[in-house]
Amino acid sequence: MTGHRAPHLTTRAALIRALVVALLVLAGLVAPIAGNVPAHAAPSIPEGARGDDVAAELRADLDAYLRDRGAAEHVSAAGVSVNLPGRRSTIDVTTGTTTFGGSVPVPPDAVWQIGSNTKAFTAVLLLQLEAQHRLSIDDTLGTWLPQYPQWRDVTIRRLLNMTSGIPTYDDQPAWYADYAADPHTYFSQERLVGYVLDAPATSGYSYSNTNYVLAEMIIERATGHSYSDQLYRRIIEPLGLRDLHYRPDVYPAWVTDREPAGYLFNPDFPLPGLLGQDVSRDTLSWARSAGAIISTTSDMTRWERALYGGRLLPPQQQAELESLVSTTTGQPIDSTSATDPQGFGLGIAQLTTPQLGTFWFYEGQTLGFRAVHAYFPESGLIIAFALNSSVEGPNDQIGPLMQTLYETVDAAGLVPGA
């Protein structure tokens, strides 16, 4: 069990391979980028390519996926949003049923657990504090969290880019046992960090949710306010993200009334008592600032537009956000490339394929949901979609689904420059 890689909040190598295989089919549709995000004009929409026509085609794509993959992935609900540069409105579709085998339709304004897509919010908060000269991302844990002397030389930057050497708590047998004993238990920051106090250090690039819980603690130490307060005050409210929510524990019914059931469906995952069960209303305190946000796919894309468009950070901090380490070597790289295609920034990920060039993406998983966003800088297109089950390995066909959704948008003439 100690060697098992926890799948629920990670950007997994399996996902990256699936995306590469799927996106290679789209060769030539997206060109390589150079430098920062360019400005884009609104695309010219050819006659017959109205938003409602595209929505109907996207719905057909999702319905086909649920029909073909529903049993294998124990998934009953799907949602997608398409955000085009220069357009205020998004193209939004939800389909399926709120429970597996049920008959209640998923509401149009359904919310989904977005998992590790949450990490970019945490990184932005710290970078905003740096821009205000309240800290530096090259400060050490010894400065901000001296109660952890074993990590005193680890910098905030290394927390955010996964090179800290600090193991992830959700790969520890004790964490599994405690969660299985009570899926409604409350996990404090200190409790989560406590699972790895005596765990062996990692090396190079190593994905760790502990890093982001420590980042949460630094945000609270630097501001004197809760992570939740800072998240709402600095990001959620200024961007008008009315359907994006954060709670460090169980969510209230007025949020979860719009959330479909979420199913853990990975037989290799060491929580056998929860296999195939709805875990959507259990605590998200175990995920916290590493993965506890719930959102509509539409608000996800609005957030990603602000994130990659530089609306949240000054140029210096935007560059730091997008600074990369190779997931192979753990060393800094200017950009991903054909020879080193996978990179991790500060809470965001980048991928290069020979045919497609360079783009940003992230898959977040909780115990019961998968949520993906993809941002194609050359065209400015953003796609976000979600499914209500957590699986991995051959049963996770999210990569081909992204391919299908992209092709539908492109066929409608809605991808600038394609």
Secondary structure, 3 states (H helix, E strand, C coil): CCCCCCCCCCCCHHHHHHHHHHHHCCCCCCCCCCCCCCCCCCCCCCCCCCHHHHHHHHHHHHHHHHHHHHHHHCCCEEEEEEECCCCCCCEEEEEEECCCCCCCECCCCCCEECHHHHHHHHHHHHHHHHHCCCCCCCCEHHHHCCCCHHHCCCEHHHHHCCCCCCCCHHHCHHHHHHHHHCCCCCCCHHHHHHCCCCCCCCCCCCCCHHHHHHHHHHHHHHHCCCHHHHHHHHHHCCCCCCCEEECCCCCCHHHHCCCCCCEECCCCCCCHHHCCCECCCCCCCCCHHHHCEEECHHHHHHHHHHHHCCCCCCHHHHHHHCCEEECCCCCEECCCCCCCCEEECCCCEEEEECCCEEEEEEEEECCCCEEEEEEECCCCEEEEEEECEECCHHHCCHHHHHHHHHHHHHHCCCCCCC
